Amino acid sequence: MTDAPDRSPAHLGSQASPVQYEVDVPPPADGSTQGRVGRLTLPHGVVETPQFMPVGTNATVKALSPDDLREAGATIILANTYHLYLRPGHERIARLGGLHSFMAWDRPLLTDSGGFQVVSMGELRKIDDEGVTFQSHLDGSYHRFTPEHSIAVQEALGADIAVAFDQPVPPASSTPEAVAEAMARTHRWAERSLAAHTRPDQALFGIVQGGLDPHLRAESTSFMASLPFDGICIGGLAGDETPAQREAALTVAIDLLRDDPRPRYLMGLGSPADLLEAVHRGVDLFDSVLPARVARNGQLWVPGGRLNMRNAQFVEDPRPVQEGCRCLLCRNFSRAYLAHLFRAEELLAYRLATCHNMTFTLDFMAEIRSALRSGTFSDRLPELRARAVPSGARALPVQPE
């Protein structure tokens, strides 16, 4: 059996850690932003933060190849523990050389804990203090996830970063009692996840819960910060809360983590406007299925909004989706061609559209990092906000040439 890695507080930031995080550009002293630039060094490469992680649920970002992702600028991908456990199975992936080899991705990977999936299944699951019993969405078979099992699955997958098992709840629609109970259970599961984790070449992140209650959010943040995790996830947001509620909860957490040396990861956030505001408040990492999902529905992100490529006005439009965009779609094809592909239900439509939205998102993050590095982020906030795609943006009207 592999010896458990040293997870004492003195271990954080040491050379023995599987993850090193350095803040290259701290927030300015005037407090105009909490945004910062960092370097997250992992076994499979370096991730510059703030950074967005495309979601590869089934060991693939839908419609994209690894080469597509590299060209778009992806440096780290999230894969889903729940889905890979059910199919093809973590033990099979381990026998085939681990997740990096299996999906031919030689850059960093993060696996979530599976907690979000298994606790959000309604009547298909039952939660107790030991773990969650659930029915597979594939065939109805029964399965059991505990913190120990989630960690075992993630160690078999072999991502650079694993995540502690937790119990998220919808922040706005859950009762205060439900939020408090889930938070306390998450804390117990965090300690069990730490005890179960033995893979020395894999980092482990803990997850802050606490809903929208500032006292619970502060309690959970302080608890997770007291444990020797390699990074801190901020969970239980990017759900049914308003942006103002999310920002208030983030402010509570970031204020308590201000002097903490570890990376901060807000789970499930994907629209450029939301990413910008979370960076402004001090978050380093994000993930979401949103850029790829809306692309497959024909929604293409452009500065300030979206184009719906299923609309009739694009069928004879010779322009690229976005002038100056470096993506595979915009370099080679017109709006008219993409509109045709969607109407013909050609699979290439999904690839090209997803390439564009992923490139747009990752280039936007690069622009944010550049502004933070140059010290111009606060001055450029109005411009960046105008460029960002709002989370609820409607498709833009066609502009005359």
Stockholm file with secondary structure:
# STOCKHOLM 1.0

chainA/1-401         MTDAPDRSPAHLGSQASPVQYEVDVPPPADGSTQGRVGRLTLPHGVVETPQFMPVGTNATVKALSPDDLREAGATIILANTYHLYLRPGHERIARLGGLHSFMAWDRPLLTDSGGFQVVSMGELRKIDDEGVTFQSHLDGSYHRFTPEHSIAVQEALGADIAVAFDQPVPPASSTPEAVAEAMARTHRWAERSLAAHTRPDQALFGIVQGGLDPHLRAESTSFMASLPFDGICIGGLAGDETPAQREAALTVAIDLLRDDPRPRYLMGLGSPADLLEAVHRGVDLFDSVLPARVARNGQLWVPGGRLNMRNAQFVEDPRPVQEGCRCLLCRNFSRAYLAHLFRAEELLAYRLATCHNMTFTLDFMAEIRSALRSGTFSDRLPELRARAVPSGARALPVQPE
#=GR chainA/1-401 SS CCCCCCCSGGGTTSTTSSCEEEEEECCCTTCSCCCCEEEEEETTEEEEESEEEEEETTSSCTTCCHHHHHHHTCCCEEECHHHHHHTTCHHHHHHTTCHHHHHTCCSCEEECCSHHHHHTCGGGEEECSSCEEEECTTTCCEEEECHHHHHHHHHHHTCSEEECCCCCCCTTTSCHHHHHHHHHHHHHHHHHHHHHCCCTTSEEEEEECCTTCHHHHHHHHHHHHHSCCSEEEECSCSSSSCHHHHHHHHHHHHHHTTTCCSCEEETTCCSHHHHHHHHHTTCCEEEESHHHHHHHTTEEEETTEEEETTSGGGTTCCSCSSTTCCSHHHHHCCHHHHHHHHHTTCHHHHHHHHHHHHHHHHHHHHHHHHHHHHTCHHHHHHHHHHHSCCTTCCBCCCCCC
#=GC SS_cons         CCCCCCCSGGGTTSTTSSCEEEEEECCCTTCSCCCCEEEEEETTEEEEESEEEEEETTSSCTTCCHHHHHHHTCCCEEECHHHHHHTTCHHHHHHTTCHHHHHTCCSCEEECCSHHHHHTCGGGEEECSSCEEEECTTTCCEEEECHHHHHHHHHHHTCSEEECCCCCCCTTTSCHHHHHHHHHHHHHHHHHHHHHCCCTTSEEEEEECCTTCHHHHHHHHHHHHHSCCSEEEECSCSSSSCHHHHHHHHHHHHHHTTTCCSCEEETTCCSHHHHHHHHHTTCCEEEESHHHHHHHTTEEEETTEEEETTSGGGTTCCSCSSTTCCSHHHHHCCHHHHHHHHHTTCHHHHHHHHHHHHHHHHHHHHHHHHHHHHTCHHHHHHHHHHHSCCTTCCBCCCCCC
//
